[in-house]
Amino acid sequence: MIMRKPLTFLLLMLVLQISAQESKPAISAAQQSYLTELKTLGKTFSDGFYPAYSRIYALPEKTFITKIDSARTAFDATLTKHQPGLDASYVKGQRAEIKYYFDKLLIDYPLTHEIYVNNALAIASGIPKRLKTNLPDFNKPELLTNTDFISYFKAFLSLQTYLELKRGAFKNQDNQHFQAAWKLIPKYVMNRKCREYWQYEYLFNQIDNNGIKNIDAMVKEFNTTCKDTVFLNKVNKVYAEDVAGKKGHLIKTYKTVGPYALDIHLFEPADKPEKRPAIVFFHGGSWSEGKPDWFFSTCQDYAQRGWVACAVEYRTYGRHGTLPFEAVMDAKSAMRWLRQNADTYKIDTTKMIATGNSAGGHLALATALVDNWNEKTDNLAFSAKPNALIINAGVYDLTDDLTAWIRKDLKDKNLTKEISPNYLVKKDFPPALIFHGTLDRNVPYITARKFGEDMVTIGNYNLVFQPLTGSGHFIWFDSRQADKMAKARSKFLEKLGY
């Protein structure tokens, strides 16, 4: 949804679909001619639209609509030009793809415009009214195979979810965005097959990307009402995997804040009674989603090597309606809790490493850099600062366009500098190993390189900056870099005596 991942841009789907279609056999000459022209048109649109995404979505609504409709007209005209030589069913499918691709860009406008212009447009926008004619399509099962329609529906529901939450629905409840979407699906989708499809999609995604905490009521409802055995089996399988993953290790509440009890998952080594080093993992997910479960297998590996390995649950926008400021406080609280309970879990408090991927990398950095933003209930006698850091594709600047959604409702837009590593450069930084892909489009490489250079310049010579040439953002999935990263981690830890 746009508010959870406001700047994770989709590539032009028409171009991708064309590439897939071109690989299929028995394409007629007329269809090949159409696809060739459409591919050129798609690239021209993509090259002009996505690099200027923030500027275009900042345009006044009428100007934006005119721009999108102009592009839509060009695509429709290309199809009309080639229509006489194309199969009627193929033309119908192409019309639907073009329609919903551009309608998706339109329905994204109210929320995205708010982000870039700080103007509360979502309620007043006329775009949802214009697109009201699409509502009957939500009950057409045949459209569930159309990827552009799927994207449109999700964007539509994101807007409706935002408006639902804006009215105060589910305030101070867990899984706010999911609960709102779950409530809205039956409102717009009455056809049983379509409704089950969307309930499955959102429930599976919730479990896969946010976990199973406090969703038993929705899981029970789905199992009671859904007739599709494929959907039931998939949901119950991923649910069972999450249940199983929480067995065999300790789960402790490290902080209760408002209605939320936040857990830390501790994996302890066997037959190691003496003090041992600890490694603390913070998951990624743009401070909007994610779950500690993603690090469970890694925690098990470290525990087998004699470490106390921990995976931290922290507040996110999707579950709790919070911003990275709250996540920073949670990360610091978790580090303090571990120090405070070090004797219980036989942790060597001189050997505590904070680590994480993406937004989790940012939170690990924040435990060492952010002096304020402390929970009122924290015992400040215990330091949140780790003894060392390992950062994978972390976030260093929360003042750019990519993080504009965070500042949307802030009275002081400069507040994010207080939790932005590139604005917190200081001496006495713990030894750190920083990995970053040179082709990272989610978190620009230049921001990570700047942090590394600035920190070393002022005397933090224990910082090792490791660029990963040719890699994008998700370096932890990049098999090309796995060996290099493993060797760098081993060398780093060996040098520290861990």
N, C-alpha and C positions, 0 to 999 in steps of 0.2 A: 504494500500500500504506500501511497506517495508520502505520507507523513512518517512512515517508518523507514523507508528507503528513498528519500526524496531525490537523490541525485545518482542512483544506480541506473544509468540510462540504458534503454534497450537499443540495440542496433536496428537498423531498418529491416523489419521482418519480411517485407516484400522481397528484398534483395536475397535474403537467406532462403526464402521459399523458392525463389526462382532457381537458385543454385541447386537445390535439391531436385527440383523438377527437371532441370537440364540433365541430371544423371539418369533419369528414367528412360527406358527404351521406347521406340515407336512414337516419337514426337513428330507431328506433321510439320511440313515446311511452314505452313501458316502460323502454327503455334510457336515454332522456333523463331520466326521473324518477330512475333509479338514479344516473346520473352527477351530477345536481344534488345529491342527498343525499350522495354520496360526496365531492364537491368540498368541501362544507361540513365534513364530518367530517375530511377531509384537512387543511384549513386550521386547524381547531381543534387537531389533533394537532401539526402543524408549528409553530404559534405557541407551543405549550406545551413542545415538546421541544427545538428547536434553540437558542433563546435560553438554555436551561438545560443545554446539552449537557455541559459539564464537571461540573456538579453531579450530573446524572443518572448519568453514567458513573462517578462516584465512589461511587455507592451500593453496598452489599453485593450480592453476586451474586444471591442469592435475591430480594432486594427489586427489583433491576433486572429480573430475568426476569419477575417478577409484573407489573411496570409495562408491559413490552413485550407480554406475553401478553394483558393487559387491553385494550390498544389494538388488538391483532390481533383479538381477539374481537369488538370493536365493528365493525371493517371486515368481518369474515366475516358477522356478523349482518345487516349492511346488504345484502350480496350475497344472503344467504339470503332475506331479506324480498322482494327483487325478482326472485328466481330464476324463479318460475312464468311470468313474462312475457318472459324472456330466452332467447336461443338457447343451446342446450346447449354448443356449442363456445366461445361467448363467455364463459359462466360458468366453463368449465374454464380459460380463459386468465386470467380475473380471479382465480380461486383461486390460480393459480401466481404471479401478480404479488404478491398480498397475502402469500402464504407467504414468498417469497424476499425481499420488501422487509423484513419483520420478522426473518427469519432472518439477514439481513445485519446488522441492528442488533445482534443477539445475538452473532454471530461477531466483531464488532468489539470486544466488551466486554473480553476478556482483556487485549489490548494497550493499549486506551484506558484501562482502569482502572489499569493499571500506571503510565501517564503521570501521572494525576491524583492517585493515592494513594501512588505510589512503593512499591507492594507487588507483588512478583514473583508475579503470579497466573497468567500464561500457561500454565505447565506444569501447575498444579494445577486450573485451571478445569474445571468439569464441563460447560460448554456444548458444546465439540467432541464429547463423547460423546453428548450429547442430539441433536446434529445429524448424527450418523453415518449416519442413514437417508437423508440427502441424497446420499451418495457415488455410488449408482447413477445419479443424474441427470447426473453429469458425463460420462456416455457416451451421452446422448440428444441427437442432433443437432438435434431439433426445438426444444430449449430455447435454442439459440444465438441465436434472434431475440428472446428475452425479456430486456429490459434489466435487470430486477431480478435475474434469475438470473445474468447476466454480472457484475453488481456483487457478488453473493454469492460467486461463484467467486473473484473477485479478492481479496476480503477473506479468504476461506478460505486461499488460497494465500499471502497476506501473513503470516498467522499461522504457517503451516507453514514459510515461509521464515525467519521470525524464530527459530523453534525450531531449525531446521537450523543457522543461523548461531550461535545461542547455544551449540550443542554444539561449536563451533570449526571447522565446515566452511568451507572457502575463506578461512581466516584469512590475511592478508597477500597475498591475491590481488586482482587488479583485477576490477571488475564483480561484486562479491560477491552482491548481491541478485539480479541477473539470472542468475548461474550457479546459485544455489540454486533459483530458480524453474524454470530449464531442466531441472535434474535431477529436480525433483519432478513436473513435468507428466506424464511417462510413468508415474509411480508411481500416479497417480490417474485418468489418462485413457487408456484402452486402445482405445477406438473410434477408428479412423484419422481419420475426418472431424473428430471433436471434437479429437483431439490436434493435428492440423495447424492447426486454427483457433487453438488456444491458443498453439502454438509461433509461429505467424505474429504473433499479437497481441503477445506478449512480445518477440519479436525486432524487430519493426517499432518498437515503443515504445522499446526499448533504443537502436536506431540514431537514431531521431528525437529522443530526449530526452537521450541520453548519448553518442552517437557510436559510431564503429566501432573504437576502439582496443582491441586484445586480444580481439576476438570472432570472429576468422576461423574458429576451429574450429567454433563454433556455426553460423555462416553456411554453412560447407561441409557440415555435417551436414544442415542444413535443405534445401539444394539437392540433396543426395543422396537424401533420404528423402521429401520432400514431393511429392505427385502433383498438387496443386491449382495449376494454372498461374496463376490470378489471384493467389494468395498469393505464389507465386514471383516473378512479375513486379513486384509491389508492393515486396517486400523488396529485390530486386536493383536496382530503380530508386532507392530511397532510399539504398541502400548506394553505388551508383555516384555519386550526387549528393554524398555525403560525401567520396568519394575525389577527385572533381573539385574540390571546394571547397578541398582541401589543396594544390592545385597553384598555381603562380604567385606564391608568397610564401615567405618564410623560416620554417622551423620549428626552434627551438632549445630544448634542454633547459636550463631555468634553475635547476633544483634536482633532485637525486636524494635522496629521503628513504625509508629502508628499501628495499622492493622497487619503489618507484614513481618513475619518471622523469617529471617534470612539464614540459610544453611551453609555450612562449610563441610565438605566431604574429605575425610582424612583416611589415607591409605598408609598403614604402618607396616614396617618390615617385620618379618618373623625372626625370633631368636636374636634380637639385637637390643639388649637391655641398656646399653650405654647411650649417651647423648649422640644424636645423629643430625646431619644437615636436613633442612626442609626446603622444598620447592613449592611455590604457591602459584597456581595457574588461574588466569582470568580469561574467560572465553571472549571471542569477538562477536560481531553482529550489529555494528553501528550503534551501540548503546540502545538498540531498539528491540533486539531479539537475542536468542542464544541461550545456552544452558551449560551448567558445569559438566554434565554427562559427556560432552564432547572430549573431555580430557581424562575420562576414567581409565581407558586402556593405557595411556601414557603414565598416569599416576601409578598404575599397577606395575609398570616396568621399573619406575624409579624406586618403588617400595621393595621390589625384588633385589635392587642394588643397594639396599640399606638406607634409603631416604625415607623421611616422612613427607609424603606427597599430598597436596591439598588442592581441591578444585572449589572455587568460590561462586556462590550464587549472589548476584547483586541486582539492584533495581534497574529495570529497563523501561523504555518508553512504551513498548507494546503491552507489557504486562502491568506496569504500575503507573503509566502516564508520567514518568519522570524524565529528567534531562541528565546529561553526563555529570552535572554537579553532584547529584545524589549518588551516582555510581562511584564517583571519586571518593565521597565520604564512606561509602560501603567498603571500598577496597582498603582504605586506611583503617577502618574499623576491624576488618578481617586480619590485617597484619598485626594490629595491636592485640587482638584476641589471642592470636597464636603466641605472641611473646608473653602475654599474661598467663597463658596456660602451658608454657613450655615445659615445666617440670612434669605435668601430667602426661604429656605425650613424648617426653624425653627428647625435646628439640634443642639442638645447639644454637642458641640465639646469636652466635657470632657467624653462623653459616646459614642464613636464610635468603633464598633467591626468590624474587618476584619475576614472573614471566607471563606472556600472553600474546595472542594473535590479534592484529588489527586494533579494534577498540579496546580489547583486552591488553594489548601492548601499551596503549595509551594509559590505561589504569595502572599498570605496573610502573610506568614512568612517573605517574602522578604520586604514587606512594613515596617516591624519593624526592620529588620536586615541589609539590604543592604544600605550602606551610599552613594556609588557612583551609577552609572547607572541611571542618572537623565536626563529627556528630556530637551533639551536646552531651550524650550519654557516654562518650568515650573517656577512658582513663588516660589522660594525656601524659601520665608518668611513663607510659609505655610508648616507645617510638614506632611509628608506622614505616619508617625507612628501612628498606631491605639492605642486606649486606652486599648484594650483587643483583644484576639484572640481565635477562636474556629477552630481547624484543624482536618479534617477528612481524614485519610490515605494520609497525605501530603508526599512530596518528600524532602529528607534531604541531599542526596548526588548525585550530578550531575557529579561525576568523575568515576563512575563504568561502567561496561559493559552494564548495562541496559540503560544507557544514552549516549552510545558511539556515536550515530548518531549526537548528538549536537556538538561534538568536531571534527567531520570528516574534516571540511574545515577550522578550526581555526588554525592560525599560532602558536598561543600560546595555547597549550592544557590545561594549568593550569588556563585559564581564567574562566572556570566554577566554580572554587573555590570561585570566587568573588560573586557568587549567590547561593552557596551551604550552607544551614543552618549549617551543621556540621562543616564547616570551618569558621563560623561567630559567634561562641559562645561568648556572651558578657553579662555584667551586665546591669541592668536597662531595662530588658525585660518586656514588658507589661504582666499582668496576662493572662495566657493561659490555655485552656483546649484542650488536644491533645488525639484524639482517633486513635488507630491503631490495626488492626487485627494481631494476632500472626501467622497466616498462609498466610499472604500477600505475593504473589509471584511476584507482579508487583513492589512493593516497600518493600524490605526486612524489616521485623519487627525490626531486630537488629539495623538498621540505625535510626529508630524513637526512640527506647529505648536509644540509645547512646546520641541522642540530648537531650532527657529529663533528663537523668542522668547528662550530662555535664553542662546543664544550671542550674540545682538545686545545683550542686557542687559549682559553683562560686557565689551562693547567690540568684538565682531567685526562691524564695520559693513560689511565687504565681503561679507557673506552676504545673498543675495537669496532670499527664500522666495516661491515662486510657487504659490499654491493653484490647482487646476484644478477649478472648480465643476462638480458633477454627474458627475465621472468616478470610476470605480472604481479597481481596483489596476493593471490592465494598460494604463496610460496610453500606452505606446509603440505600442499597437495602436489607440488612440482617434483616429480621423480628425478628430473635432471639435476636438481640441486640437493637431493636428499643426502648423498654421500659427503658433499662439500660442507653442508650444514652440520652433519653429525661429527665430522672431524673437527670443525671449528668449535663446536660445543665442548667436545672432549678436551681439546687443547686449552680452552678457556677455563674449564673447571679444574683441570690438572694444575694449571698455573696458580689457581687460587688455593689449591690444596684441599679440594672437596672430594 
